[in-house]
Structure formats: C-alpha cells, structure tokens
C-alpha cells in the first residue's frame, strides 16, 4: 500500500507540484464506478491532511460514497486551468490521482470520509519548446518516470 505520505517521502518536489495543482480551486472531479460498472463523474473537495493522508468526503448517503463502498477504485482530477495561449510553457499542468478509497469513521453529521491509497499519480504539462507534452508519473514500487509525447 502507498499513501500520500509515501509519495511525499520519495518524491517531495513532484508531490508538491501535484498538490499545488489540486489547490488551484476548491472543487475537483472524481470518477467512481456505478453498480453496472459504468463510470460516474462527481465534483468533490480534496483534503491533503497534516498527517500525510489524501482524503475526500461526501454528504451522508451520496451516490459517489455508495459507489466507493461497493468498489473502492477511484480516479481524481485536479481543478482545471487552461494553458495561457501566448505562453503555454508557463502552465503548471494538470494532475490526476488513481487509487483505492478506504472508508473512515463517519463525521458527526453522518458524512462519508475516505482515505485514498495511491496506485498512480500523474502530472502533465506543456514542454519547452511547446511542441510536446511532458508526462511525469509515479507508481508504488516503480517510482517516478518521465515521458514526452509529441
């Protein structure tokens, strides 16, 4: 198992850049799997806790929480910002996290909370010169890899 704290310990600069992408706005996007296996996209808020854990939550009885109880696989996407048209290289990129949700005790109001076990973390940005993408990805056991896509 790998947690956010494991990524921070092994690749602190990469983790900081990914976390910064999730902090550009309050709400990001989460993908879960419905009972029939089809995807469900939901807005959500992320919490990078002082204890080194990445968490998310939802209101009591929310469909996305019920999805995660049934099938804990989850994908998270940072809030988006467009690359500046006049200087795409200055764009800090786009971040994604894939993993498994582990339910924690409910909040006092019955809300759901999940701690995210990491299976993949990806940061994509425009390369310099801006004729390609730079894709950095981290996987438990493999570490950080960098690819370019033209």
C-alpha positions as CSV (number, residue, x, y, z in Angstrom):
1,X,0.0,0.0,0.0
2,X,1.1,3.5,-0.8
3,X,-0.3,6.7,0.8
4,X,0.3,10.4,0.0
5,X,3.0,10.5,2.7
6,X,4.9,7.8,0.8
7,X,4.9,9.9,-2.3
8,X,6.0,13.0,-0.3
9,X,8.8,11.0,1.3
10,X,10.1,9.6,-2.0
11,X,9.5,12.5,-4.4
12,X,8.8,15.7,-2.4
13,X,9.2,18.1,-5.4
14,X,6.8,16.1,-7.6
15,X,4.3,15.7,-4.7
16,X,4.4,19.5,-4.1
17,X,3.7,20.2,-7.7
18,X,0.8,17.8,-7.9
19,X,-0.7,19.1,-4.6
20,X,-0.4,22.7,-6.0
21,X,-2.5,21.7,-9.0
22,X,-5.2,20.4,-6.7
23,X,-5.1,23.6,-4.7
24,X,-5.9,26.0,-7.7
25,X,-9.6,25.8,-6.9
26,X,-11.8,24.3,-4.2
27,X,-13.6,21.6,-6.3
28,X,-12.1,18.9,-8.5
29,X,-13.5,15.9,-10.2
30,X,-13.8,12.3,-9.0
31,X,-14.7,9.2,-11.1
32,X,-16.3,6.1,-9.4
33,X,-17.9,3.0,-10.8
34,X,-21.7,2.5,-10.7
35,X,-23.2,-0.8,-9.8
36,X,-23.4,-1.7,-13.5
37,X,-19.7,-0.9,-14.0
38,X,-20.3,2.4,-15.9
39,X,-18.4,5.5,-14.8
40,X,-19.9,8.2,-12.6
41,X,-18.2,11.6,-12.5
42,X,-18.8,13.8,-9.5
43,X,-17.5,17.1,-8.1
44,X,-15.6,16.8,-4.8
45,X,-13.2,18.5,-2.5
46,X,-9.8,17.1,-1.6
47,X,-8.0,17.3,1.8
48,X,-4.2,16.8,2.0
49,X,-4.0,16.4,5.7
50,X,-1.2,17.3,8.1
51,X,-1.0,13.6,8.9
52,X,0.2,12.9,5.3
53,X,-3.0,11.4,4.0
54,X,-5.1,12.4,1.0
55,X,-8.8,12.3,1.9
56,X,-12.1,13.2,0.3
57,X,-15.6,13.2,1.7
58,X,-19.3,13.4,0.7
59,X,-22.7,14.0,2.3
60,X,-24.4,11.1,4.0
61,X,-25.9,8.7,1.5
62,X,-24.3,10.3,-1.6
63,X,-24.2,8.0,-4.6
64,X,-20.4,8.5,-5.0
65,X,-19.9,7.3,-1.5
66,X,-22.1,4.2,-2.1
67,X,-20.1,3.6,-5.3
68,X,-16.8,3.6,-3.3
69,X,-18.2,1.3,-0.6
70,X,-19.1,-1.2,-3.3
71,X,-16.0,-0.8,-5.4
72,X,-13.2,1.3,-3.9
73,X,-11.4,2.1,-7.2
74,X,-11.3,5.9,-7.8
75,X,-9.7,8.5,-10.0
76,X,-9.3,12.1,-9.1
77,X,-8.7,15.1,-11.3
78,X,-7.4,18.5,-10.2
79,X,-9.5,21.6,-10.9
80,X,-8.6,22.7,-14.4
81,X,-6.9,25.8,-15.7
82,X,-6.2,26.4,-19.4
83,X,-2.6,26.9,-20.5
84,X,-2.0,30.5,-21.5
85,X,-2.3,30.8,-25.3
86,X,0.6,33.3,-25.5
87,X,2.9,31.2,-23.2
88,X,1.8,27.6,-22.9
89,X,5.1,26.6,-21.4
90,X,4.3,28.7,-18.3
91,X,1.3,26.5,-17.5
92,X,1.9,24.4,-14.3
93,X,0.0,21.5,-15.7
94,X,-2.8,19.1,-14.9
95,X,-2.7,16.4,-12.2
96,X,-4.5,13.1,-11.7
97,X,-4.5,10.5,-8.9
98,X,-5.8,7.0,-9.2
99,X,-6.2,4.6,-6.3
100,X,-8.5,2.9,-3.8
101,X,-10.7,4.5,-1.3
102,X,-10.6,3.3,2.3
103,X,-13.6,4.4,4.4
104,X,-13.0,6.1,7.7
105,X,-15.5,6.6,10.5
106,X,-18.3,9.0,9.5
107,X,-18.5,12.6,10.6
108,X,-20.9,13.7,13.3
109,X,-23.4,14.6,10.6
110,X,-23.2,11.1,9.0
111,X,-21.0,12.3,6.2
112,X,-18.6,9.9,4.5
113,X,-14.8,10.2,4.6
114,X,-12.4,8.2,2.6
115,X,-8.6,8.0,2.7
116,X,-7.0,7.4,-0.7
117,X,-4.4,4.7,-1.2
118,X,-2.3,5.6,-4.3
119,X,-1.9,3.4,-7.3
120,X,-0.8,6.2,-9.8
121,X,-0.1,9.9,-9.7
122,X,0.3,11.8,-12.9
123,X,1.3,15.4,-13.8
124,X,1.1,16.5,-17.4
125,X,2.4,19.9,-18.7
126,X,3.5,21.5,-22.0
127,X,7.1,21.0,-22.8
128,X,9.7,23.6,-23.8
129,X,9.6,24.2,-26.7
130,X,5.8,23.9,-26.7
131,X,5.7,21.2,-29.4
132,X,5.2,18.3,-26.9
133,X,3.7,17.2,-23.6
134,X,5.8,16.2,-20.6
135,X,4.1,13.4,-18.6
136,X,5.5,12.6,-15.2
137,X,4.0,9.6,-13.4
138,X,4.6,7.9,-10.1
139,X,3.6,4.3,-9.2
140,X,4.3,2.4,-6.0
141,X,7.3,0.2,-6.4
142,X,8.3,1.8,-9.7
143,X,8.9,5.4,-8.6
144,X,8.9,8.5,-10.8
145,X,9.0,8.2,-14.6
146,X,9.1,10.9,-17.2
147,X,7.9,10.6,-20.8
148,X,7.4,13.1,-23.7
149,X,4.6,12.8,-26.2
150,X,4.7,14.6,-29.5
